[in-house]
Amino acid sequence: MEIEIIGHQQSAVEVLALTQIWDQALNQYDLDEMTQDYAENVCVFDVALQIDDKNAYRNLWQHCFPYFGDNIQVHRRKLTIYAADQVVFLHCYSKVLGDAQTSAEDIPWCRTTVGFYKESGKWKVVHEHMSMPFDCEKQQPLYIFAEP
């Protein structure tokens, strides 16, 4: 995976490690581990809805797990991290796949941004945004199927 770090290297490395822990937790369906670094009042703009707290985020994933089936994994491309001492933004293309999907090529890439804030020495996800491009004229999404 291509990773570009702009700014404070140590902050970027710490946040990247948390992202990898989240990926492993997703693979193990471990909601506690997935949400341990999320702020209680996290704001999530998912492709389909908006969530304004950590419990709602947990519930979203609890309901999504069956859709993916076994061997759930997240894939990311073109990861860029903008890092400072107390704030980090990460953006990339991502997709989540599991055995229930027919093939990786059938699942579009989403645009993903995650905002982290360091409080009392610990990084917390305070904002997450997943989106797809949208053709306003045709009133339909523009799916990204090609490798970004």
N, C-alpha and C positions, 0 to 999 in steps of 0.2 A: 504494500500500500504506500502510495506517495504521500509524504507528510512534509508540510512546510511550517516552520515555526518562525514567528515574527515577534520580537520582543524578549521578555524575560524567560530564559531557557528553563530555569528550575520550576517556575510555575507551570510552564507548558508540559514538562516531564511529569509533574505530579498529576495534572489533569488527564494526561494521556494514560497514566497508570489506572486512574479511577474509571476511565472509559473502558479499558481492557477488563477490569473487574466486573463492570456492568455487563459486558459481552459474555463473560463466563457465567455470570449469574443468570442471564437470559437463557443460555444453553441448558442450564440446570433447573429452569423454572423456579428460581429462588427469588420470590418477591421481596423478602426482607433484605437480601443482599443488593437487589436491583435498586431499591429505594433508600438505602442507608445514607447515601450522600445527596439526597434531595431535600430542599428546604420544605418546611411544613406548608408554606404558602406558595409553592412552586406554581408558575404559570406555564401551561403547556398548550400550544396551538398545534393540535394534531391535524392531520389531513382532513378529518371529518368533524372534529369538535374541539371545543376549548375546555380546559380543565384548570381549576384554580386552587387545588391543594393536593398534598401528597397521597391522601387516602383515595381520592378520585383517580389519581394516576395508577395506583395499585389495582383498583377495580377495573380500569381500562385494560391493563395487561392480563388480569385474571380472566376477563371475557375474551381476550384475543388469543390466548394460548391454544385453545382447541382448533382455531382456524389454521394454525401453522403445523399442527401435528408434532411428531417426534423430530429430534435433531435440529432444533431451532437454532439459527445462527444469524448474526448481523454481518453484512458486508458493507464496507465503506470504500470510497474512492475520492481522490483529490482532497485529502484532509488538510485544512489550514487552521493553525492555532495562533490567535493574537493574544499575547499574554503580558500582564503587568503583575505587580506585587499582590493585588487583591481582587483583580477582575480578569477573567479569561473568557474569550469567545472562541468557539470551535465551529467550523462549518465544513460540510462535505456533502457528497452524494451518498445515500445509503439505501439499503433494502434489507428486509428481514425475510428469511426463507426457512422452510421446514419441509419435512417429508410430504406434507399434504399438498404442496404446490407441484404442478405438473413438471415445470422446468424453470430454472433461473431466468431464462430468456423471456418467459411469459410475465414476469413480475417487473413493473417499472421501477426506476430509481426515483427516490424522493430527494428533495433538497432539505438538508438538515442544518440547523443552527442550535447550539447549546451554549447557554451563558452560565458561568460559574462565578461565585462570590466567596471570598475567603473571610470567614468570621471566627474569631477565637482560635485561629490557627488551623481551621478545617475548611476545606473546599465544599461548597454546597451548590447543587444545580438550582438556580433560581428561575431559569427560563429555558424552554425547549420549543423549537418550532420546526414542524415538518410540513412541506408543501410540495405541490406539483405546479408546473407552469399551466396557465389557463389561457385559452384563446377566447377573448371577450366577444369577438365578432361572431364566432360559431357557437359560443356558450358551451364549450366542452374542454376538458383537460387535454393538455399536450403531453402525452406520456413519453418518458425518456426510457426507451428500451435499449438503445445502443450503449455500449460501455463508455462512461464519461471520461 
